[in-house]
Amino acid sequence: MKKWILLNLILMFSGMVLAQEFDARGDSTREQSMPQIEILTQRDRILSKVPGSVAVLDFRSIQKIAPIHGNELFRKIPGLNVVDEEGAGLRINIGVRGLDPDRSRNVLVLEDGIPIALNPYGEPELYFTPPIDKMTAVEVLKGSGQILFGPQTTGGVVNLISANPPEKEASTLRLKAGTGGFVSTYASYGNTIDKVGFLVSYLNKRADMMGATRFNLHDIAAKMSIALSEKAKIGIKLGLYDELSNSTYIGLTQTMYDKGGQDYLRMAPNDLLPVRRYHFSATHQYKLSSQWQWSTTAFAYTTTRNWRRQDFSTSAAAANRTGIVWGDPTVPGGALYMLKTNGHRNREFGVAAIESQLKWRTAKQLLQAGIRLLAERADEQFLVGSKPDAVGGNLRDVEQRKGKAISLYVHDKIVITKKLEINVGLRVEHFDYSRNILRGRFMFNGVATTADTNVVASNNLMAVIPGGGFNYNLDEGVTLFGGIHRGFAPPRTKDAITSEGMALDLAQEDSWNSELGLRALLRDFFKAEFTLFSMEFNNQIIPVSQSSGNANATGLANGGRTSHIGVEAGVSFDLAKQMKKNFSLVFAANGTWIDSRFSANRFIVVGANKVNVKNNQLPYAPSLMLNHSIELSSAKGAGIRLSGNFVGKQFADELNTISASADGRNGLLASRYITDLSAFARLSKKQILFSLAVKNLTNERYIASRRPQGIRVGIDRQVVLGMEVKW
């Protein structure tokens, strides 16, 4: 491994290399301009004017990386720590600038500008991730421009962009196949007839064993763009996502990992997670005049997530055991005892919203103001099955959670001089939420009971979110930028209201985020960005759910004051273009250093004692992350790319425990370095692209996570062949 690290470090420093990898050429197929919620654009001239750090990976960049799943792309963006859960990227866990990555709760993830969380306000977890196989670009915004979006914008905004209807008839077939029975098939057809453009697509993606995961998913989508007149147009999107996987919470014990040979063992083979999502959005855009534009977007989606998981215990004295034991029973806490029962966590989520926005644009000003009304609902059941593979069971818990949110915002970009541009904005969020427990499990005189109930409780919160930023052009292509904004992330409804119907004093996150940076875009061969940032929390919400590793599943808590300061830096340089050669030799690198700590007294109960974790590092917040690559490609579209990803050590708990616990849930996560290789060749006249990708080239073995309930081993070496045909 050391020789591979040395080789890649030499490549990195010899080229002075990448902050954000993006290729301005994009896809060769021209697309309709489709009305939808806008985040950024892929044009360098616009990127230079964004008041804050930003990263864009366009279609060509995605092609060259040849990702199996989206986690591979997110890792290449400065400031993002991505934690693998099942190795297949079906559920992303993104931490931004030291924030906890559990279920991506602290980042707003969008698809074509539309939120994808189960319930954006009351249940912000990501149990669904749009497949990267159908995306044409990825945008990440971490600056004060987040005022235009919400909620959960404390860490940033991630927008996944799918293809729009083409201007003329076009078809695409994209095939991938690799180790572990991995197969991905994507097909699309689109055209524009008169004033109507459309695109339909289908994706099937599956694997027999990607790590320990078997999955099969289908994604069907359709887009339509209708030009009603010279001033008005409509964009419509429909989609269906259907997934079946054997995802589980159970991970390896420490003894199992140390022994080896069991990295991808399926300890609960009957665990099953089906996810189905229907979504719809429509945007009407009307040009009132040369200066005024009005747009309205309506969207709705439902997500069904019924998760069957086998019960287990860490106690040898547990009743109802199957006789199957994993780990070492001779080590206290080092074994898992499988039980005959299972739990069905049946949940259905619904979201509906309408957002209207007015834009006023002049040569020196862009004023945007809008309002959004959003309603969300969650229906939850918990059933106890009598055997590990039971498809039903006795009803234990039933509840319903509802929320209504009103968002108002205004954002103004003003050109002060030829060099100076300022951005100021204000967002107001008001959220009403309720929890109706129809049947629940309660503690009465210290005894757990199940009874028919009808406990209803409600509460509300309001937040005023200011923000501002600036851009100052020091020279042509060189921009100084900075900004400050308030972070907003409400607590989950089921955490703010207890199972007994008590509304807790669990406040929304209150943070101030600031950054100062320098961006350079010099001609078409040199790009660089350097950013200093700070996030100060007064009452950061700390996940203590099962997915975050807490077996007692007590929800979230306000963790007191935390501090995040750091640096993001990177550069990209095309040596061949500078020498005016007809090929490309790109060296690229980016790095992030973060200090994320509890900045005030916070006491954790350990046995009979209370331990103060002040100055401890936050869980799953590595101090150092590095990416680098070298890419050689010809003018005809053939090339090879070698890249490396380094993630520094991480702690799994607030106590910063170094020694591994017997159950594998706590302990230090050692640093890791992963090398990927990809090669590609294009037959330009026939629009055919061939690719070969080797992930984890050196087959590095590492602990990706100790969550939710034990060790998850990082994915081993994967070899994938791909072909794309356009006509």
URHUKA-V548344 format. One record per helix or strand. SS is the DSSP state (helix for helix, strand for strand). FROM is the first residue (numbers start at 1). TO is the last residue. If there is no record, write none. Layout:
# URHUKA-V548344
ss;from;to
SS;FROM;TO
SS;FROM;TO
This chain:
# URHUKA-V548344
ss;from;to
helix;2;15
strand;31;31
helix;44;47
strand;54;57
helix;59;65
helix;71;74
strand;80;82
strand;94;96
helix;102;104
strand;108;111
strand;114;115
strand;119;119
strand;123;123
helix;132;134
strand;135;141
helix;144;148
strand;157;162
strand;166;166
strand;170;178
helix;179;181
strand;182;193
strand;196;210
strand;213;227
strand;232;245
strand;250;250
strand;252;252
helix;254;259
strand;272;287
strand;292;313
strand;321;327
strand;335;362
strand;365;385
strand;394;415
strand;420;444
strand;447;475
strand;478;489
helix;493;496
strand;497;497
strand;503;503
strand;509;522
strand;526;537
strand;541;544
strand;555;558
strand;562;574
helix;575;578
strand;583;598
strand;603;606
strand;609;612
strand;617;617
strand;624;634
strand;639;647
strand;650;651
strand;668;669
strand;672;683
helix;684;686
strand;688;695
strand;703;705
strand;709;709
strand;711;713
strand;718;726
